[in-house]
Amino acid sequence: MKTKLADFNFFYSLLLPVVLYGVRCHYRRFEVRGRENIPWGEHFIIAPCHQNALMDALVVLQVMNRKTVFLARADIFQNPVARFFLTWLRISPVYRIRDGRDSLSRNEEIFDTARQVLEKGVPLCLMAEGRHNDRHQLLPLVKGMFRIAGATQVELGDKPLYILPMGLDYDHYECLYHNVSVNIGKPIDIRQYIEEYKTNEPVALNQMRAALTASLKGLMHDVGSHDRYDDEYAYCHLKTQETLAQMQLYNNSFNRFLSRKQVSDAIAVLPEEQREPLYDQGAAYAAACRCKGVPLWFASKGWTVGKSLLALLAVVFTVAAIVPIWQYWLLSNVALFMPTNLFVRRAIKDPQFRSSVNYGIRLLLQFINGIVVFIVFTCLHNVWWGLGMAALCALSAWVTPRIFMLLRDVWYGIKGPIRP
């Protein structure tokens, strides 16, 4: 890792808005709560839970909307194309014991540079768990982050260094155009651990880890059961609408995440014998959803036939507005119509990397599509036509998927409510 990752880069600044717009198009709804907790102008480490491979870094970058340096596990840098893209995104490798004992010595240089990045006032993001997880559960946190935090705080002296906990929640890890919820917690001031760190480093590191673990568990949906994870997760969806009513919350994607989290928190304090009947209800609910061909994330939305009709009307009016320019709209959506997910599903073995790879492919295709359309219409007409069509490509990348998603919701909605 080189210190220039924290310095100004013209092409990074130029293309970053394109990457972030791609993130907005990749997800249907992007909900963020707790922005007021971000310690702008201070030195801080961002510590999100690791739920969805590279998409976690892109979601964090979308929240920050500024230059941010990341550390990530080294094995994802083995592919040359991935290494180029990750390095461009200011993501640097961190080596683990599974990468070979000889490689661990390279971490000292990386940690030194990470401290320099923080001292420059550039946010540093480390995935707290060290590896991604395909379940809504918090894995044990690794200590590398806390070693960097302690050493950096010593260098900063009286200036505070914070660890900013961030809970991430995805309606679906792999499929396109789903919802992501970001829950930002109160920053943890490392100065409170520094005296212990100077005299007994292992104890201080464990204290930092315990504080961050408790904070992340309060910010994410942490399903308590390992043996019956699927059943508990399904039960949380079953109780979503009821819990929303009890909490007096509006039915949106972030509040549905909060309701699922509250159900799991309530289950966690129950005796084992009282949990089993709830798990059985969850299993029955999941079976009923599979029988009707309706996914859990939709069944818990509480859609009615009336909502489906309204959604269908919205689609009809949107399509009617597009009809006069349908030829241009079709040209601007060539990349969006490509079933890239079919290729990705076959080529990528790790399901959690599929969303990241699909995002990259579709962003590249849409970018190329926009450039080609710009060149063609500039040559056929003039530069204003070219710019107008390029803008239409950008607009269609956001609008067209939402038309398809509304039609999908209508299809699921007319199947009626799920009764376990």
C-alpha positions in Angstrom: 0.0 0.0 0.0 1.4 3.4 -0.9 0.7 6.7 0.8 -0.4 8.1 -2.6 -3.7 6.2 -2.1 -4.6 9.0 0.3 -3.5 11.8 -2.1 -5.5 13.6 -4.7 -6.1 11.7 -7.9 -7.8 13.5 -10.8 -9.2 10.4 -12.5 -10.5 9.0 -9.2 -12.3 12.3 -8.5 -13.7 12.3 -12.1 -15.0 8.8 -12.1 -16.0 8.4 -8.5 -19.5 10.0 -9.2 -20.0 7.4 -12.0 -19.2 4.6 -9.6 -21.5 6.0 -6.9 -24.3 6.5 -9.4 -23.9 2.9 -10.4 -24.4 1.9 -6.7 -27.6 4.0 -6.6 -28.8 2.2 -9.8 -27.7 -1.2 -8.5 -30.0 -0.9 -5.5 -33.7 -0.1 -5.5 -33.7 1.8 -2.2 -30.6 3.1 -0.4 -31.6 4.1 3.2 -29.1 5.7 5.6 -29.7 6.6 9.2 -27.3 8.1 11.7 -25.3 10.4 9.4 -25.1 12.9 12.2 -22.8 10.4 14.0 -20.1 10.7 11.4 -17.2 12.7 13.0 -16.5 14.9 10.0 -13.1 16.8 10.3 -11.8 14.2 12.8 -9.5 11.2 12.4 -11.7 8.0 12.3 -11.8 4.4 11.2 -15.0 3.2 9.6 -16.0 -0.3 10.9 -18.9 -1.9 9.1 -20.1 -5.4 9.4 -19.1 -7.5 6.4 -22.2 -8.8 4.7 -21.7 -8.6 0.9 -18.1 -8.7 -0.4 -17.0 -5.7 -2.5 -20.5 -4.2 -2.4 -19.9 -3.3 1.3 -17.0 -1.1 0.4 -19.1 0.6 -2.4 -22.0 1.1 0.0 -19.6 2.7 2.6 -18.2 4.9 -0.2 -21.7 5.9 -1.2 -22.4 7.0 2.4 -19.1 8.9 2.8 -19.2 10.4 -0.7 -15.6 11.4 -0.3 -12.1 10.0 -0.6 -11.9 6.9 1.6 -9.1 4.3 1.9 -10.0 0.6 2.4 -8.1 -2.5 3.6 -9.4 -5.8 2.4 -8.3 -9.5 2.5 -5.4 -10.2 0.1 -6.9 -13.2 -1.8 -9.4 -11.1 -3.7 -6.4 -9.3 -5.4 -5.2 -12.5 -7.2 -7.1 -11.7 -10.4 -5.3 -8.9 -12.3 -8.5 -7.2 -13.4 -9.9 -7.3 -9.9 -6.6 -6.0 -8.5 -6.6 -3.1 -10.9 -10.2 -2.1 -10.1 -9.7 -2.6 -6.3 -6.5 -0.5 -6.3 -8.2 2.2 -8.2 -10.9 2.2 -5.6 -8.2 2.8 -3.0 -8.5 -0.7 -1.5 -5.3 -2.3 -0.3 -4.6 -5.9 0.6 -4.2 -7.2 4.2 -2.6 -10.6 4.6 -3.8 -13.4 6.8 -2.3 -16.6 8.1 -4.1 -18.6 5.4 -2.2 -16.5 2.8 1.1 -18.0 4.1 3.2 -17.1 7.2 5.7 -15.3 5.0 3.1 -12.9 3.8 2.2 -11.7 7.3 5.4 -9.7 7.5 4.1 -7.5 4.7 1.3 -6.3 7.0 3.6 -4.2 9.1 4.3 -1.9 6.2 0.5 -1.8 5.4 -0.4 -1.0 9.0 2.3 1.8 9.0 0.8 3.3 5.9 -2.7 3.0 7.3 -1.6 5.0 10.3 -0.2 7.7 8.0 -3.5 7.8 6.1 -5.4 8.4 9.3 -3.0 11.0 10.5 -3.6 12.9 7.2 -7.3 13.0 8.1 -8.4 10.6 5.4 -11.1 8.1 6.6 -9.9 4.5 6.7 -12.4 1.6 6.4 -11.7 -1.9 7.6 -14.3 -4.7 7.6 -14.5 -5.5 11.3 -15.0 -9.3 10.8 -12.1 -9.7 8.4 -14.2 -11.9 6.0 -17.7 -11.6 4.6 -20.6 -13.7 5.8 -23.6 -14.9 3.9 -25.8 -14.7 6.9 -27.3 -11.9 9.0 -24.9 -12.7 11.8 -21.9 -10.9 13.3 -18.7 -13.0 13.1 -15.9 -12.6 15.7 -14.0 -9.4 15.1 -10.3 -9.5 14.1 -7.7 -7.5 16.1 -5.9 -5.8 13.2 -8.2 -2.8 13.3 -7.6 -2.2 17.0 -3.8 -2.5 16.6 -3.9 0.2 14.0 -6.3 2.3 16.2 -4.1 2.0 19.3 -0.8 2.8 17.5 -2.4 5.8 15.6 -3.9 7.2 18.8 -0.4 7.2 20.4 0.9 9.2 17.5 -2.0 11.6 17.6 -1.6 12.3 21.3 -4.5 14.4 22.6 -6.2 14.5 19.2 -9.1 12.0 19.2 -9.2 9.0 17.0 -12.7 7.3 16.6 -13.9 4.0 15.4 -17.3 4.5 13.6 -19.5 1.4 13.8 -21.8 0.9 10.8 -24.5 -1.8 10.4 -25.3 -2.9 6.9 -28.4 -4.9 5.9 -29.4 -6.2 2.5 -32.8 -7.6 1.5 -31.0 -10.0 -0.8 -27.3 -10.5 -1.2 -27.1 -11.7 -4.8 -30.0 -10.4 -6.9 -30.1 -7.0 -8.6 -32.3 -4.0 -7.5 -32.9 -4.9 -3.9 -32.8 -2.6 -0.8 -29.8 -1.8 1.4 -30.1 -0.2 4.8 -27.2 1.5 6.6 -27.3 2.1 10.3 -24.5 4.3 11.6 -23.8 4.3 15.4 -22.1 6.5 17.8 -18.3 6.8 17.3 -16.1 5.1 19.8 -13.3 7.4 21.2 -10.0 5.4 21.4 -8.5 7.8 23.9 -10.4 6.1 26.7 -8.4 2.9 26.1 -5.0 4.5 25.4 -3.5 4.3 29.0 -4.4 0.6 29.2 -2.9 0.2 25.7 0.4 1.6 26.7 0.7 -0.7 29.7 -1.2 -3.8 28.6 -1.8 -3.9 24.9 -3.7 -7.2 24.7 -6.2 -6.1 27.4 -6.8 -2.8 25.6 -7.3 -4.5 22.3 -9.9 -6.8 23.8 -11.7 -3.9 25.4 -11.9 -2.1 22.0 -13.1 -5.3 20.4 -15.8 -5.8 23.0 -17.0 -2.2 22.6 -17.2 -2.5 18.8 -18.9 -5.9 19.0 -21.6 -4.6 21.3 -22.1 -1.5 19.1 -22.4 -3.5 15.8 -24.8 -6.0 17.4 -27.0 -3.0 18.2 -26.9 -1.7 14.6 -27.4 -4.8 12.5 -29.8 -7.7 12.3 -27.9 -10.3 14.2 -29.8 -13.6 14.0 -29.0 -15.5 17.2 -29.6 -19.1 16.1 -26.9 -21.0 14.1 -28.6 -24.4 13.9 -32.0 -22.9 12.9 -30.9 -19.7 11.3 -33.2 -20.0 8.3 -36.2 -20.6 10.5 -35.5 -17.7 12.7 -34.8 -15.4 9.8 -38.2 -16.5 8.2 -39.9 -15.9 11.5 -38.6 -12.3 11.6 -40.2 -11.8 8.2 -43.4 -13.3 9.3 -43.6 -10.8 12.2 -42.5 -7.8 10.2 -45.9 -6.1 9.8 -47.0 -6.9 13.3 -43.8 -5.5 14.7 -44.0 -2.4 12.6 -47.5 -1.7 14.0 -46.3 -2.2 17.6 -43.3 0.1 17.0 -45.6 2.6 15.2 -43.2 2.8 12.3 -44.0 3.5 8.6 -43.7 0.6 6.3 -40.5 1.2 4.4 -37.3 -0.8 3.8 -35.3 0.6 6.7 -38.1 0.2 9.2 -38.7 -3.4 8.0 -35.0 -4.0 8.8 -35.5 -2.5 12.2 -38.6 -4.7 12.8 -36.7 -7.9 11.9 -33.8 -6.8 14.1 -36.2 -6.3 17.0 -37.8 -9.7 16.6 -34.3 -11.4 16.7 -33.4 -9.3 19.8 -36.6 -10.5 21.5 -35.9 -14.1 20.6 -32.4 -13.9 22.0 -33.6 -13.4 25.6 -36.1 -16.2 25.5 -35.4 -19.7 27.0 -34.6 -22.4 24.5 -37.9 -24.2 25.0 -39.8 -21.0 24.0 -37.8 -20.5 20.9 -38.5 -23.8 19.2 -42.2 -23.1 18.5 -41.2 -19.7 16.9 -38.7 -21.5 14.7 -41.4 -23.9 13.7 -43.7 -21.0 12.7 -40.8 -19.5 10.7 -40.2 -22.9 8.9 -43.9 -23.1 8.0 -44.0 -19.6 6.8 -40.9 -20.1 4.6 -42.5 -23.3 3.2 -45.7 -21.4 2.4 -43.7 -18.8 0.5 -41.9 -21.4 -1.5 -45.2 -23.1 -2.3 -46.5 -19.8 -3.8 -43.3 -18.9 -5.4 -43.0 -15.6 -3.4 -39.7 -14.7 -1.7 -39.5 -13.8 2.0 -38.4 -10.3 1.3 -41.6 -9.6 -0.6 -44.0 -11.5 1.6 -43.0 -9.4 4.6 -43.7 -6.1 2.7 -47.4 -6.5 3.5 -48.5 -5.8 -0.1 -52.2 -6.0 -1.0 -54.0 -6.4 -4.3 -54.8 -2.6 -4.0 -51.0 -1.8 -3.9 -50.4 -4.1 -6.8 -53.0 -2.2 -8.9 -51.5 1.2 -7.9 -48.0 -0.1 -8.9 -49.4 -1.4 -12.2 -50.9 2.1 -12.9 -47.6 3.7 -12.1 -45.9 1.4 -14.7 -48.6 2.1 -17.3 -48.2 5.9 -16.9 -44.4 5.7 -17.0 -44.4 3.5 -20.1 -47.0 5.9 -21.7 -44.6 8.7 -21.1 -41.7 6.7 -22.8 -43.7 5.6 -25.8 -43.1 8.8 -27.9 -39.4 8.3 -27.6 -39.3 4.5 -27.4 -36.6 4.1 -30.1 -34.2 6.3 -28.2 -35.2 4.7 -24.8 -34.5 1.3 -26.3 -31.0 2.4 -27.5 -30.2 3.8 -24.1 -31.1 0.5 -22.4 -29.2 -2.0 -24.5 -26.8 -2.8 -21.6 -29.6 -3.1 -19.0 -31.4 -5.7 -21.1 -28.4 -8.1 -21.0 -28.9 -11.0 -18.6 -25.5 -10.7 -17.1 -26.7 -12.5 -13.9 -26.9 -15.8 -15.8 -23.2 -15.6 -16.7 -22.2 -14.5 -13.2 -24.2 -17.2 -11.5 -22.3 -19.9 -13.5 -18.8 -18.3 -13.4 -18.6 -17.1 -9.8 -18.7 -19.9 -7.2 -19.0 -17.7 -4.1 -22.6 -16.3 -4.1 -21.6 -13.2 -2.2 -19.2 -12.1 -4.9 -21.8 -12.5 -7.6 -23.4 -9.1 -6.8 -20.0 -7.4 -6.9 -19.1 -8.9 -10.2 -22.5 -8.3 -11.7 -22.3 -4.6 -10.5 -19.0 -4.2 -12.2 -20.0 -5.8 -15.5 -23.3 -3.9 -15.8 -21.6 -0.6 -14.8 -19.0 -1.1 -17.5 -21.5 -2.1 -20.1 -23.7 0.8 -19.4 -20.7 3.2 -19.5 -19.7 1.8 -22.9 -23.3 2.0 -24.1 -23.5 5.6 -23.1 -20.2 6.5 -24.9 -21.2 4.6 -28.1 -24.6 6.3 -28.1 -23.0 9.7 -27.6 -20.6 9.2 -30.5 -23.2 7.8 -32.9 -25.7 10.7 -32.3 -23.0 13.3 -32.3 -22.0 12.0 -35.8 -25.5 11.7 -37.0 -26.8 15.0 -35.6 -24.6 17.2 -33.4 -23.0 17.3 -30.0 -26.2 18.4 -28.2 -27.9 15.3 -29.5 -25.0 13.2 -28.3 -25.1 14.8 -24.8 -28.9 14.4 -24.6 -28.7 10.7 -25.5 -25.9 10.2 -23.0 -28.1 11.8 -20.3 -30.9 9.6 -21.4 -28.6 6.5 -20.8 -27.9 7.7 -17.3 -31.6 8.4 -16.6 -32.7 5.0 -18.0 -30.1 3.2 -15.8 -32.1 4.4 -12.8 -35.7 4.4 -14.2 -35.9 1.2 -16.3 -35.0 -1.3 -13.6 -37.6 0.3 -11.3 -40.2 -0.4 -14.0 -39.2 -4.0 -14.1 -39.2 -4.2 -10.3 -42.7 -2.8 -10.0 -43.9 -5.4 -12.5 -42.2 -8.0 -10.4 -43.9 -6.7 -7.3 -47.3 -6.8 -9.1 -46.7 -10.4 -10.1 -45.9 -11.4 -6.5 -48.7 -9.3 -5.1 -51.5 -10.8 -7.2 -50.6 -14.2 -5.7 -52.2 -13.0 -2.5 -51.1 -13.0 1.1 -49.0 -15.9 2.5 -50.6 -17.9 5.2 -48.4 -20.5 6.9 
